[in-house]
Amino acid sequence: MVRVASDTLNSRVPDGPLQQKWDKHRFDLKLVNPANKRKFTVIVVGTGLAGGSAAASMAELGYNVKAFCFQDSPRRAHSIAAQGGINAAKNYQNDGDSVWRLFYDTLKGGDYRAREANVHRLAQVSTSIIDQCVSQGVPFAREYGGTLANRSFGGAQVSRTFYCRGQTGQQLLLGAYQAMMRQVGTGKVKLFARREMLELIVVDGVARGIVVRNLTTGQLETHTADAVVLCTGGYGNVYYLSTMAKGCNVTAAWRCARKGALFANPCYTQIHPTCIPVSGDYQSKLTLMSESLRNDGRVWVPMAKGDKRSPDQIPDAERDYYLERRYPSFGNLAPRDISSRAAKERCDAGNGVGDSGLAVFLDFRDAIKRDGEDVIRKKYGNLFHMYNKITAEDPYKQPMRIFPAVHYTMGGLWVDYNLMSNVPGLYVLGEANFSDHGANRLGASALMQGLSDGYFVLPYTIGDHLATTKLDKIRDDHPACMQAMQEAQNRINKLIAVQGKRSVDSFHRELGLLMWDQCGMARNRKGLTEAIDRIRGLRDEYWRDVRVLGSGTTLNQSLEKAGRVADFMEFAELLATDALHREESCGGHFREEYQTEEGEAARNDADFSYVGAWEYRGTEQEPILHKEPLVFENVKPSTRSYK
Amino acid sequence: MSNHLLNLNLRVWRQSGPNDEGSFKTYRLSGVSTHMSFLEMLDVLNEQLIVQGEEPVAFDHDCREGICGMCSLMINGQAHGPDNATTTCQLHMRRFSDGDTVTIEPWRASAFPVLRDLVVDRSAFDRIIAAGGFVSVNTGNAPDGNSILVPGVRQEVAMDGAACIGCGACVAACKNASAMLFVSAKVSQLAVLPQGHPERNARVLNMVAQMDKEGFGSCTNTSECEAACPAEVSVSHIARLNREYLRASILAEN
């Protein structure tokens, strides 16, 4: 039985009509006057879209910002790999879009498991993001006349996605990075690259700093501030194989969870339908083929099981365009969770293609015939090139083979409407928080959320904390700092001291496979219960038998990985625990016991219309579940249909 | 594509820290699948080294899909290896043959000091961007996106420059270790877009000054940079940089 806290969580969503909540709230928030802003220091961990935009915007306001990233440059953050685009309710296409429609699509896309007020704010702010990025010189695609171009994306029937070829994330990130580097030039942002956050410093219950390891020298450093902003991305690499960058990890968020921050909805993981399939057991990561390809590509498998003919030898009558068949109104643009499950269903039925049978075709034959190869090349050239590099196959001539892969995590640290966690002074932005995507994220919404949080939400809300909290100056030798530093050091010593026989990667692969098999696209009670046992066993073995060579006082990539995998080993159990407790199917969380006759997700609003935020109490004690009831004042949750 | 297994001799640069002299060390690696990426091959080497009790080879990498710009290896004397328009992480072992000797080095440039093994410090690039590679527009200042019209053709030129991933292959490939291709990609993007015009002169002067200060060499138009660039940034951006620089030198008030 899950232990449930008696109090429900207070989301601090302001009263009043949905459309006016954010405006009213901005007026109600306390301000820090311009001259006083320079007296405050804010730490930003992570320099992706959320971190980069937050650091730049706060420095522009006058705050002193310290920005940290584990990569060699802030421009490497994994936001850079987002391909397809960013949504905004501009209605430039005159096709009936509006703030309300973007809000509605996103809330429905999230299977009614997101906080209504947050999603509406996201839709409201979306239009300002595009304006800001255009002004920075982000080279969005344009029409011949010079106006901004749009394309459509999964889960929507309007064209509201802005894009830069297949490199939208790169261009938006560089925009935020450049804005931040401008502030580095002025001295308002101090940049600390190749630093990894290992502990949160909490003084009298308030977040006041972090301990980082300088990855070049191995030195531990203490950094204190008046607030800490976590923008450290998602935890998809708990599955080892994912579309995330190799360095993506849960450590910063998990260190905060261990200091009392609640971790919400960890079981909501997004499996993206269009990734390049696994080719061998040496595989180190999976590569996404942007969802935008489904605008022109048609997904199919042979109608006959085990049909090994070359795809061009299979006539149309013997092809099953299963998305178009099952979801005629959305077709190939059905949302990600639905498309992924449909691919799995076909492969499980024996109709998969390729050597492993774990793939389906994404075919551009008809689009090339209709528009010509040049048009397709202009839209997707870099993606086709990437596919060709990896597979040595030419997607202009033969269909791509694709399969679902872990891509994004909707869960994250719990935050209130101000994006502050339950630990005062600790803010969480972007993928690292849980707030906007519910149980499934729609395409082109991650970039929107990261930039919304960083450019247009945090700069307002953080002032309220700084203006209303007594924040005495903290020195590096404060007992809380010394203790956090000691904890980080002990952990490093402990990892090196194991001197076992197995590499960190071998453990990580084993954990990932276990999670994929038992806590991946489809989950059930038996598998999850078993998974929890196996994770515990693997974690024990890890601390007995991991081999980390070298020392803690130099650049040591094995040690970096070892710390991250140690945290994944703890976090994985919480993810499985959350998945086990949520006895319904919603969005990316599909429990086999809870499905309709047609194999669609069966949500249970009566019992599970809440955010599940977990209080972690160590490996020896059960976590406590804190609930935030989801209140829908404006949209009535319905059964999600894309038929 | 069928899978073959390769046996390779790897000559890998090992250097324990910034002050160590460093040297090549040779490793034999067998059973390398031709489907592996180059970095997956190094993963396999590192697993083997760990089992043998030798510290694994340090190398920079992150996204492994050719966009973050973090991977940075000199492979048989070529930045990012033998394929055109390809980062190290997107290079696959099918480009090699059984019995090959493969020499793997870090970027070599005094502005990119080696930190360990194959890892170098490229923070000079960040400082060049901080010197002027931006449009000064504070959050909240922006007019409606469609109030700034940019003709599609011009837009494409800007995007060509903006595609730079900041990996530093241009510097590594250049006999003078010049950073002109990197700097020109950003100058060019912002020079062709109307948003970049108010700061056009100061930008190019400040970025070039910072580039010189960082110790990068001069450009002698040999175009090795373009040949090595995984993002296919053209040297025509260097030509634009030179024009911008000349223009700014004559016109600049600042």
Interface residues (C-beta under 8 A of the other chain):
Chain A: S53 A56 S57 E60 Q71 D72 S73 P74 R75 R76 H78 I80 A81 K90 Y92 S128 I130 D131 Q132 C133 V134 S135 Q136 G137 P139 F140 A141 R142 E143 Y144 G145 G146 T147 L148 C164 R165 Q167 G169 Q170 Q171 L174 Y177 Q178 A179 M181 R182 V184 G185 L191 A193 T216 T243 A245 K246 G247 S279 G280 Y282 Q283 S284 K285 T287 L288 H385 M386 K389 I390 T391 A392 E393 Y455 F456 P459 S503 D505 S506 R547 L549 G550 T554 L555 N556 Q557 S558
Chain B: M1 N3 S16 G17 S33 H35 M36 S37 L39 E40 D43 V44 N46 E47 I50 V51 G53 E54 E55 P56 A58 D60 H61 D62 C63 R64 E65 G66 I67 C68 G69 M70 D83 A85 T86 Q90 L91 H92 R94 L115 R116 V119 D121 R122 S123 F125 D126 I129 A130 A131 G133 F134 V135 S136 V137 N138 T139 G140 N141 A142 P143 D144 G145 N146 I148 L149 V150 P151 G152 Q155 A158 M159 A162 A163 I165 G166 Q189 L190 L193 Q195 G196
